[in-house]
Each structure stands twice: as C-alpha cells, then as structure tokens.
C-alpha cells in the first residue's frame, strides 16, 4: 500500500512554524506533499487573516522570504514536495477559481513556471482549489501537462472507453460497494488520484474504515489536511489518532504524490 499526505493552501501567509509544529515529528518518515498557491488573492479563507478577506490585493509567495527559504531547504532534504494549488485561490460569488475564473490555461501555465523557478523543482501535479474543477478548468490543467488530485467526469468526452472506467467498475463490483477507486486513474492524457479529507468535522471512524479497505486491496491512500486547521485542538487529536492507527500496519510505503504518479506513468 502507498500512503501520502497532502496539505493545502500553502501561500504568502503561511508561517514555517505552522508546518514545523505539525510535521516535524513525522516528515523523516513521510514527505509532505504541499499544495502551493502562487499568487494568493484577498478572499475568505482560514489560511488568511480576516483583515485580508476583502480587497483587490494579491500576495506572491516569493515575498515571504522566510517561507521560501524554509521550503527550499525542506525540498532538498526530501521532506516536502510542491504541487500547484490554483493561481490565486480567489473565491467568486457562488463558485470557485477553477470553475468560474477566466484565462485558466494561462494561469496554470504561469503558476507552474513561477513555482518551478522559485523552488527549483518540477511541478507535475495540480490541486484544484476547493477540489472544484469545471471542464474548461480541467482542459487548462491537462493542456499544461499536469496530473490531477481528485476524480472528475469531464474526461469521458475525450476518453469514453478508457480502461480506467472499466477497472473502477470491476473494483466496485468486487467490493460490493460504490467505493472510490483506490488506484491511479490512468487516461490517455493525464493521471488522477482520489483523496480523503481530514478536518475537525471528519467522521474519524469512517475515515479509518476507508483506510482499512484500501489497505486490504493494497491501494493508494491520499490524506488531505489544511495546516491552518490545526489551530483547533480537535484537529490535532484526530490527526494523532489516525496516524497512530495506520502505523500499526506493516508494508506501507510512505511517499510523495508526485512519486506515485511517476511510478504509474
């Protein structure tokens, strides 16, 4: 079984100490896959101080020198990897950036180039803000040569008889449930990986049940967190309980999301 941790919303406002507090005890064992916002906009988000929820400013991550140097060091140490998390993570009224936003192809292209040059690392994976993606958003990602975290229906227009669909259906029949497919979905032009989210409101029993099933079938488990949610004591307790649970199991490969995609391609 392969296990990865994805942490979202890393941006200009992120403090290295926040990441250190959560992951310093485990990232010698498991590298953390960070979803990074290149040009954070003023928008309502737990990652931003409330005074920046309104306004027209944007905050390029390179302006946070302390964070950039910290992440560069951790990349070299093999403790973190970088993925593209939208462009500005701006919320629109009733919708999200890669559903309602404009110029999405150019934004993915620019965000990919910017993070690659800033962190001196290849950008291979796109994480949609709020896990929300329109068909145009998906085309913008794929046309820029990136893989995706999440499972989206739009590929059927280009790949209607993909073996990925057949394999997913066989798995669901085998498990006798409409369970998410716990392996890489491989399409003609990109790869996709499902994920499971841990928040302070997650039903921990259901999350553990999902993990146990995927372990049984030697699949891939991608756990999604948000570093800023760890300010809630309940989140810390739940993460600790889940981490202790999975560490009881042998034969788990703790790895990066990019590495899982590389092994599949």
Residue pairs with C-beta under 8 A, 6 or more apart in sequence:
1 214
1 215
1 218
1 219
1 220
1 221
1 249
1 251
1 252
1 253
2 219
2 220
2 221
2 252
2 253
2 255
2 260
3 30
3 220
3 221
3 223
3 246
3 252
3 253
3 254
3 255
4 30
4 33
4 220
4 221
4 222
4 223
4 254
4 255
4 256
4 257
4 260
5 30
5 32
5 33
5 222
5 223
5 225
6 32
6 33
6 34
6 35
6 83
6 127
6 149
6 195
6 222
6 223
6 224
6 225
6 257
7 19
7 22
7 23
7 32
7 33
7 34
7 35
7 224
7 225
7 226
7 227
8 35
8 85
8 127
8 224
8 225
8 226
9 35
9 37
9 45
9 46
9 47
9 85
9 89
9 226
9 227
9 228
10 19
10 34
10 35
10 36
10 37
10 61
10 67
10 71
10 85
10 227
11 36
11 37
11 40
11 47
11 48
11 59
11 61
11 89
12 37
12 40
12 59
12 60
12 61
12 63
12 64
12 67
13 40
13 47
13 48
13 49
13 52
13 59
13 64
14 47
14 64
14 67
14 227
15 66
15 67
16 66
16 67
16 70
16 71
18 227
18 228
18 230
19 32
19 70
19 80
19 227
21 230
22 225
22 227
22 230
22 239
23 32
23 79
26 243
27 74
27 79
27 80
28 79
29 254
30 254
30 255
31 78
31 79
31 80
31 81
31 254
31 255
31 256
32 79
32 80
32 81
33 80
33 81
33 83
33 125
33 256
33 257
33 258
34 71
34 80
34 81
34 82
34 83
35 83
35 84
35 85
35 127
35 149
36 61
36 82
36 83
36 84
36 85
36 115
37 61
37 85
37 86
37 87
37 88
37 89
37 129
38 60
38 61
38 84
38 87
38 88
38 110
38 111
38 114
38 115
39 58
39 59
39 60
39 61
39 87
39 88
39 111
39 114
40 47
40 48
40 58
40 59
40 60
40 61
40 88
40 89
41 57
41 58
41 59
41 88
41 89
41 90
42 48
42 52
42 53
42 54
42 55
42 56
42 57
42 58
43 53
43 88
43 89
43 90
43 91
44 53
44 91
45 53
45 89
45 91
46 226
46 228
46 229
47 226
47 228
52 59
58 88
60 114
61 67
61 68
61 118
62 68
62 114
62 118
68 118
68 119
71 80
71 82
71 119
72 119
72 120
74 80
75 81
75 82
75 119
75 120
75 121
81 121
81 256
81 257
81 258
81 259
82 115
82 119
82 121
82 123
83 123
83 124
83 125
83 126
83 127
83 149
83 257
83 258
84 108
84 111
84 112
84 115
84 123
84 125
84 126
84 127
84 146
85 126
85 127
85 129
86 97
86 98
86 107
86 111
86 127
86 128
86 129
87 97
87 101
87 107
87 108
87 110
87 111
88 97
88 107
89 97
89 129
90 97
90 101
91 97
91 130
92 99
92 100
92 101
94 100
95 132
96 128
96 129
96 130
96 132
97 129
98 104
98 128
98 129
98 132
98 133
98 134
98 137
98 140
98 141
99 132
99 133
99 134
99 137
100 134
101 107
101 137
104 136
104 137
104 140
105 139
105 140
105 143
105 144
107 140
108 126
108 140
108 141
108 143
108 144
108 146
109 144
112 123
112 144
112 146
115 121
115 123
116 122
116 123
122 258
123 146
124 146
124 147
124 258
124 261
124 262
125 146
125 147
125 148
125 149
125 257
125 258
125 261
126 141
126 144
126 146
126 147
126 148
126 149
127 148
127 149
127 150
128 137
128 141
128 148
128 149
128 150
131 149
131 150
131 195
133 141
133 148
133 150
133 152
133 154
134 154
135 154
135 157
138 148
138 152
138 154
138 155
139 154
141 148
141 190
142 148
142 189
142 190
146 190
147 190
147 191
147 192
147 193
147 261
148 190
148 191
148 192
148 193
149 192
149 193
149 195
149 222
149 224
149 257
150 192
150 193
150 194
150 195
151 180
151 181
151 185
151 192
151 194
152 192
155 162
155 187
155 190
155 192
156 162
156 165
158 187
158 188
158 189
159 187
159 188
159 189
162 186
162 187
162 188
163 186
164 181
164 185
164 186
164 187
164 192
167 181
167 183
168 181
168 185
171 179
171 181
171 182
171 183
171 217
172 178
172 179
172 181
175 213
175 217
179 210
179 213
180 194
181 194
182 194
182 213
182 214
182 217
182 219
182 220
182 221
183 219
183 220
184 191
184 192
184 193
184 220
184 260
184 261
184 264
185 191
185 192
185 193
185 194
186 264
191 261
191 264
191 265
193 220
193 222
193 257
193 260
193 261
194 222
195 222
195 223
195 224
196 207
196 210
196 211
196 221
196 222
196 223
196 224
197 223
197 224
197 225
198 207
198 223
198 224
198 225
198 235
198 238
198 239
198 242
199 225
199 226
199 229
199 235
200 229
200 232
200 234
200 235
200 238
202 238
204 238
204 241
204 242
207 242
208 242
208 245
210 221
211 221
211 242
211 245
211 246
214 220
214 221
215 221
215 249
215 252
220 260
222 257
223 242
225 239
229 235
230 236
230 239
246 252
